[in-house]
Amino acid sequence: MLKTFTTLYGIFTGLVAIGLAFVRRRPSRPEQELPKLAVVVAARNEEKNLPELISALSGQEYPEERVEFWIVDDDSTDATWRIARSAEKRDSRFHALQSDTVSNVASPKKRALDTGIRACDAEWVVTTDADCVPGPGWLRAIANYMTDENGLVLGYAPLTGVKDPIQVISAGESWTSALLCAAAVGMGYPFNAFGRNFSFRRSLFMDLGGYGAGGQMASGDDDLFLQRVAARTDWKVAFAADPRAFVPSAVPPASKLIGTKARHLSVGPKYAMGWLVIGTIASVLFLGLGIATVAALFGLSNRDEVGTAWKRKLLFDSILISSGLRVLGDPIRALFALSTSASAPFLLWAIWPRALFGNVTWKGRTFVRGRADSAIVEEESIAEMSTP
């Protein structure tokens, strides 16, 4: 198992490095060529975060006549709707909507996004979250990648506000996910994305019937839609490798790390078959490395062989991070990624069972095995729901 792990991990490292080598920055487009954009935000009990996001959107360096902002209230119980309406009254670019309760989209967040996407008439839709604070050059940088051949543009969303070791792991995992996202795009086989920084042609969304069957899953508004596009259309996908295109977001509190990652991974069984097989093999090998390491501590497996596997893994991780730095930069979070990689064989034992067989909780709602059409119970406090 250890030999298989190191061999496949080495091959994986080489493929990722090759994929990253094909990711390029795009030159700035003339202002007259910039497309019309609609930024759509699904907001549930976000009264603490929404004002800062509205301020960041208001300050975007993008022609005012070519951008609009749609804030869709997802059944909030706090002042979210009032804040959205206030923004609408102050700035004609803002529009406040309430989620379509009669929609056939089961996932509450996807239903809110779907409401905003269908209401707008822009050429491109850009999604982000209420707890994000994009810089003033975000939309202009993203638009450089909205070329004639591209149907989607994926971007990085670094986690900020790290204060403890658990959050270090979370921020490192986000950086690693962005590395894999960029490499997959470079190889021409995109599979993952950040919903906090996700752009696509509105016509493409409408032609595919919106979120389709993926609308029944609580999560995956980004990955599942991306994979449908890759499987059913010839549109190309771009990764926005411009630091101005990155969208910072607050890191989840340490107490929510396992639950947050389990929610993200709960859509894994719905991935396209090829990615499901690859993910299963990778997970089994990582879990196996964790078992072998613990067993070695008790003399139940060969310590030298386990040590050799870890040394090779560290070498491959260093290569991956070096390759990723060229595209993502952000060396601090790249270092965080080393701690994430070191802890992954052990953390996966806590995350995967919950992702596959447990309930997923998000914004005060609990979903049985991650399915939005089987929502049950519970309303968390507004303070808890304001955290990502």
C-alpha positions in Angstrom: 0.0 0.0 0.0 2.8 2.4 0.9 4.6 1.8 -2.4 1.4 2.2 -4.3 0.7 5.5 -2.5 4.1 7.0 -3.2 4.1 5.9 -6.8 0.6 7.3 -7.5 1.4 10.4 -5.5 4.5 11.0 -7.6 2.5 10.6 -10.8 -0.1 12.9 -9.5 2.5 15.5 -8.6 3.9 15.5 -12.1 0.5 15.9 -13.7 -0.4 18.8 -11.4 2.9 20.6 -12.1 2.2 20.2 -15.9 -1.3 21.5 -15.5 -0.2 24.5 -13.6 2.4 25.3 -16.3 -0.4 25.9 -18.7 -2.2 28.5 -16.5 -1.6 32.0 -17.7 -2.6 35.5 -16.9 -4.7 37.4 -19.4 -3.9 40.9 -20.7 -6.4 43.6 -19.8 -9.4 44.0 -22.1 -10.3 47.4 -23.5 -13.2 49.0 -21.6 -15.5 48.9 -24.7 -15.1 45.1 -24.8 -16.0 44.4 -21.2 -19.2 42.2 -20.9 -22.2 43.1 -18.8 -22.0 41.3 -15.5 -24.5 40.4 -12.8 -23.0 39.6 -9.3 -25.5 37.3 -7.5 -25.3 36.8 -3.8 -27.4 34.4 -1.7 -27.6 35.8 1.8 -29.1 34.1 4.8 -28.9 35.9 8.2 -25.9 38.0 7.1 -26.6 41.3 8.7 -23.1 41.4 10.2 -21.3 40.7 6.9 -23.5 42.2 4.2 -22.7 45.9 4.8 -19.0 45.3 4.1 -19.7 43.3 1.0 -22.1 46.0 -0.3 -19.3 48.6 0.3 -16.8 46.4 -1.6 -19.2 45.9 -4.5 -20.0 49.6 -4.7 -16.3 50.3 -5.1 -15.7 48.0 -8.0 -13.6 49.5 -10.8 -16.0 48.5 -13.5 -18.2 50.6 -15.8 -21.4 51.3 -13.9 -23.6 50.8 -16.9 -22.2 47.2 -17.3 -22.6 45.8 -13.9 -25.5 45.0 -11.5 -25.6 43.5 -8.1 -28.4 41.1 -7.0 -28.7 40.3 -3.3 -31.2 37.4 -2.8 -32.5 37.0 0.7 -32.6 33.3 1.6 -35.4 33.3 4.2 -33.4 35.4 6.7 -34.7 36.1 10.2 -32.5 39.1 10.9 -32.0 42.5 9.2 -30.5 41.0 5.9 -33.6 42.0 3.8 -33.7 45.5 5.2 -30.0 46.0 4.4 -30.4 44.7 0.9 -33.4 47.0 0.3 -31.5 49.9 1.6 -28.6 49.3 -0.8 -31.2 49.1 -3.7 -32.6 52.5 -2.8 -29.1 54.1 -2.6 -27.5 52.7 -5.7 -29.4 51.8 -8.9 -26.9 49.0 -9.6 -28.3 47.0 -6.6 -31.3 44.8 -6.7 -32.9 43.1 -3.7 -34.9 39.9 -4.1 -36.4 37.2 -1.9 -35.8 33.6 -2.8 -38.5 32.0 -5.0 -40.2 29.7 -2.5 -42.1 27.9 -5.2 -39.0 27.0 -7.2 -38.3 23.3 -7.8 -34.7 23.7 -6.7 -34.5 21.9 -3.4 -31.2 23.4 -2.1 -32.0 26.6 -0.3 -28.8 28.3 -1.4 -29.0 27.2 -5.0 -32.7 28.2 -5.0 -31.7 31.7 -4.0 -28.9 31.9 -6.6 -31.3 30.5 -9.2 -33.8 33.3 -8.4 -31.1 36.0 -8.9 -29.7 34.4 -12.1 -33.1 34.1 -13.7 -34.0 37.7 -12.8 -31.0 39.3 -14.3 -30.2 39.8 -18.0 -26.5 40.1 -18.0 -24.1 38.2 -20.3 -22.1 36.8 -17.4 -23.1 35.8 -13.9 -20.6 36.1 -11.0 -21.3 34.5 -7.7 -19.8 35.3 -4.3 -20.8 35.0 -0.6 -21.9 37.6 1.8 -18.9 37.1 4.0 -16.5 37.9 1.2 -14.7 41.3 0.6 -13.4 41.5 -3.0 -10.9 44.2 -3.8 -11.8 47.0 -6.2 -10.1 45.4 -9.2 -11.9 42.0 -8.8 -14.5 42.3 -11.6 -12.2 44.0 -14.0 -9.6 41.2 -13.5 -12.2 38.4 -13.8 -13.5 40.0 -17.0 -10.1 39.6 -18.7 -10.8 35.9 -18.8 -14.3 36.2 -20.2 -13.2 35.6 -23.8 -15.3 34.2 -26.7 -14.1 30.6 -26.2 -14.7 30.5 -22.4 -18.0 29.6 -20.7 -16.8 29.7 -17.1 -14.1 31.5 -15.1 -12.9 30.1 -11.8 -11.1 32.1 -9.1 -9.3 31.6 -5.8 -10.9 32.6 -2.5 -8.2 32.8 0.2 -9.3 32.4 3.8 -8.3 35.2 6.1 -8.4 35.9 9.9 -6.4 32.8 10.9 -5.9 32.7 14.7 -5.3 29.1 15.7 -3.7 25.8 14.4 -7.1 24.4 13.2 -7.7 27.5 11.1 -4.2 27.2 9.7 -5.2 23.7 8.4 -8.4 25.2 6.9 -6.6 28.0 5.2 -4.0 25.6 3.8 -6.7 23.3 2.5 -8.3 26.2 0.7 -5.0 27.1 -1.0 -4.5 23.4 -2.0 -8.0 23.3 -3.4 -7.2 26.3 -5.5 -4.0 24.7 -6.7 -5.9 21.6 -7.8 -8.6 23.8 -9.4 -6.0 25.7 -11.5 -4.1 22.5 -12.4 -7.2 20.7 -13.6 -8.1 23.7 -15.7 -4.6 23.7 -17.2 -4.9 20.0 -18.1 -8.3 20.6 -19.6 -10.2 18.5 -17.1 -11.8 21.0 -14.6 -13.7 19.5 -11.6 -13.7 21.8 -8.7 -14.3 25.5 -8.0 -15.0 28.1 -5.4 -18.6 29.3 -5.2 -17.3 32.5 -3.6 -15.5 33.3 -6.9 -17.4 31.6 -9.7 -18.4 33.1 -13.1 -20.3 31.6 -16.0 -22.4 32.7 -19.0 -26.0 33.2 -18.1 -27.1 31.6 -21.4 -25.1 28.5 -20.5 -26.9 28.2 -17.2 -30.3 28.6 -18.8 -29.5 26.2 -21.7 -28.5 23.5 -19.2 -31.7 23.9 -17.2 -30.0 25.6 -14.2 -28.6 23.3 -11.5 -30.5 20.3 -12.8 -30.3 17.2 -10.6 -27.5 18.9 -8.6 -30.2 21.2 -7.1 -31.2 18.3 -4.8 -27.9 18.4 -3.0 -27.4 21.0 -0.2 -23.9 21.9 -1.5 -22.1 21.8 -4.8 -23.5 24.8 -6.5 -20.1 25.3 -8.0 -18.5 21.8 -8.5 -21.6 19.9 -9.8 -22.5 22.7 -12.2 -19.0 22.9 -13.5 -18.8 19.2 -14.1 -22.1 19.3 -16.0 -20.8 22.0 -18.3 -17.6 20.0 -18.9 -19.5 16.9 -19.7 -22.3 18.4 -21.8 -20.8 21.3 -23.7 -17.6 22.3 -25.6 -17.1 25.5 -23.7 -13.6 26.1 -22.3 -12.9 26.9 -18.7 -10.4 29.5 -17.4 -8.7 30.0 -14.1 -8.2 33.7 -13.1 -4.6 33.7 -12.1 -4.5 37.4 -11.3 -4.1 38.3 -7.7 -6.7 41.1 -8.2 -9.2 38.4 -9.1 -8.9 36.7 -5.7 -11.7 37.1 -3.2 -10.8 37.0 0.5 -13.2 35.3 2.9 -13.3 34.9 6.6 -12.0 31.5 7.8 -14.6 29.3 9.6 -14.1 29.0 13.4 -12.1 26.0 14.5 -15.2 24.4 16.0 -16.8 24.3 12.6 -13.9 22.9 10.6 -15.0 19.3 10.5 -18.6 20.2 9.7 -17.7 22.7 7.0 -15.4 20.3 5.2 -17.9 17.4 5.6 -20.5 19.7 3.9 -18.1 20.3 1.0 -17.3 16.7 0.6 -20.9 15.5 0.9 -21.3 16.1 -2.8 -18.4 13.8 -3.7 -20.7 10.8 -4.5 -22.4 13.0 -7.1 -19.3 13.8 -9.0 -18.7 12.6 -12.5 -17.7 8.9 -12.5 -14.1 9.5 -13.5 -13.5 12.0 -10.7 -15.4 9.7 -8.3 -13.0 6.8 -9.0 -9.9 9.0 -8.7 -11.2 10.6 -5.5 -12.0 7.2 -4.0 -8.6 5.8 -4.7 -6.9 8.9 -3.3 -9.0 8.8 -0.2 -8.3 5.1 0.4 -4.6 5.6 0.0 -4.5 8.6 2.3 -6.6 6.8 4.9 -4.2 3.9 4.6 -1.2 6.0 5.2 -2.9 7.3 8.4 -3.5 3.7 9.6 0.0 2.6 8.7 1.5 5.6 10.6 -0.5 4.9 13.8 0.3 1.1 13.5 4.0 1.9 13.2 3.8 3.8 16.5 2.8 0.5 18.2 5.2 -1.6 16.2 2.5 -3.2 14.1 3.9 -2.0 10.7 7.4 -1.3 9.4 8.5 2.1 10.7 11.3 2.5 8.1 8.8 1.9 5.3 6.3 4.3 6.8 9.1 6.9 7.3 10.2 6.5 3.7 6.6 7.1 2.5 6.3 10.3 4.6 9.7 11.6 3.3 8.6 11.0 -0.3 5.3 12.6 0.4 7.0 15.7 1.8 9.2 15.9 -1.3 6.2 15.7 -3.6 4.3 18.2 -1.4 7.2 20.6 -1.8 7.1 20.2 -5.6 3.4 20.8 -5.6 3.6 23.9 -3.5 6.5 25.3 -5.5 4.5 24.8 -8.7 1.4 26.4 -7.1 3.3 29.5 -6.0 3.8 30.5 -9.6 0.1 30.7 -10.2 -1.4 31.5 -6.8 1.4 33.3 -5.0 0.3 33.7 -1.3 3.4 32.1 0.3 2.0 32.2 3.8 -1.0 30.1 2.9 1.3 27.9 0.8 3.2 27.1 4.0 -0.2 26.5 5.7 -0.8 23.9 3.0 2.1 21.8 4.3 0.4 21.4 7.6 -2.8 20.6 5.8 -1.1 17.9 3.8 0.5 16.4 6.9 -2.7 16.2 8.8 -4.9 15.0 5.9 -4.3 11.2 6.4 -5.7 11.6 9.9 -8.4 14.3 9.5 -10.0 12.3 6.7 -11.0 9.7 9.2 -13.1 12.3 11.0 -14.5 14.0 7.9 -15.4 11.2 5.4 -17.8 9.2 7.6 -19.7 12.3 8.4 -19.7 13.5 4.7 -20.9 10.1 3.4 -23.3 8.9 6.1 -24.0 11.8 8.5 -26.1 14.9 8.3 -24.9 18.2 6.9 -25.7 21.5 8.7 -25.6 24.9 7.0 -27.1 28.2 8.1 -29.4 26.7 10.6 -30.6 23.9 8.4 -29.8 20.2 8.7 -29.8 17.9 5.7 -29.9 14.1 5.8 -26.8 12.8 4.0 -26.4 16.2 2.4 -29.7 16.0 0.4 -31.6 19.3 0.3 -34.9 17.5 -0.3 -34.6 15.8 3.1 -34.1 18.9 5.3 -34.8 18.5 8.9 -34.9 20.6 12.0 -33.0 23.2 13.6 -32.5 26.8 13.8 -29.1 27.9 15.1 -28.7 31.3 16.7 -28.3 34.2 14.4 -24.7 34.7 15.7 -23.8 31.1 14.6 -25.5 31.6 11.2 -23.4 34.6 10.5 -20.2 32.5 10.4 -19.2 30.8 7.2 
